[in-house]
Amino acid sequence: MRKILIHLLGGFTLKEIQESNTNSAEIGSYMTLVKIRAYAQSLNGLSADEWCKKMYNLINEEIKQYDKE
């Protein structure tokens, strides 16, 4: 009964919110990994040292963005 009342009032249960946050985190992680993979593929043909430096910089930039948020 409580769950029905919460939904009728336009709300969500705690369990639904937790599941939604988990899905959001998974989607965010997935999108970050896709971005990193695409960038790594775009660097194809560089020397190993140059490739590593650029990938390291990208990962650090991603971490800084999360720290700002």
VOGU-3710 file (C-alpha; in Angstrom, 3 decimals, decimal comma):
1> mrkilihllg> 0,000/0,000/0,000  2,807/2,376/0,909  4,578/1,812/-2,436  1,358/2,492/-4,365  0,795/5,717/-2,438  4,360/6,879/-3,093  3,940/6,224/-6,835  0,560/7,985/-6,932  2,198/11,076/-5,451  4,929/10,960/-8,092
11> gftlkeiqes> 7,696/9,679/-5,863  10,058/6,740/-5,782  10,926/4,239/-3,096  14,422/4,125/-1,624  15,130/0,848/-3,424  14,097/2,367/-6,779  16,338/5,381/-6,221  19,294/3,157/-5,352  18,741/1,037/-8,449  18,484/4,180/-10,583
21> ntnsaeigsy> 21,738/5,564/-9,172  23,483/2,253/-9,856  22,307/2,350/-13,450  23,463/5,961/-13,811  26,890/5,111/-12,448  27,189/2,153/-14,792  26,170/4,249/-17,783  28,644/6,975/-16,842  31,452/4,470/-16,460  30,571/2,862/-19,769
31> mtlvkiraya> 30,572/6,205/-21,596  33,966/7,104/-20,115  35,415/3,781/-21,221  34,005/4,252/-24,732  35,605/7,700/-24,878  38,980/6,349/-23,718  38,837/3,468/-26,198  37,986/5,798/-29,099  40,832/8,118/-28,149  43,263/5,194/-27,864
41> qslnglsade> 42,260/4,018/-31,333  42,727/7,522/-32,734  46,331/7,485/-31,506  47,097/4,378/-33,543  50,443/4,722/-35,298  52,205/6,794/-32,648  55,303/5,534/-30,900  54,681/3,620/-27,687  56,101/6,418/-25,517  53,992/9,105/-27,185
51> wckkmynlin> 50,877/6,924/-27,031  51,389/6,282/-23,305  51,900/9,974/-22,537  48,744/10,996/-24,378  46,656/8,252/-22,768  47,988/9,166/-19,326  47,053/12,804/-19,911  43,538/11,864/-21,024  42,983/9,691/-17,954  44,232/12,486/-15,680
61> eeikqydke> 41,867/14,965/-17,366  38,940/12,599/-16,820  39,853/12,244/-13,137  40,069/16,028/-12,734  36,580/16,407/-14,228  35,177/13,936/-11,682  36,982/15,732/-8,869  35,362/19,038/-9,912  31,918/17,452/-9,836
//
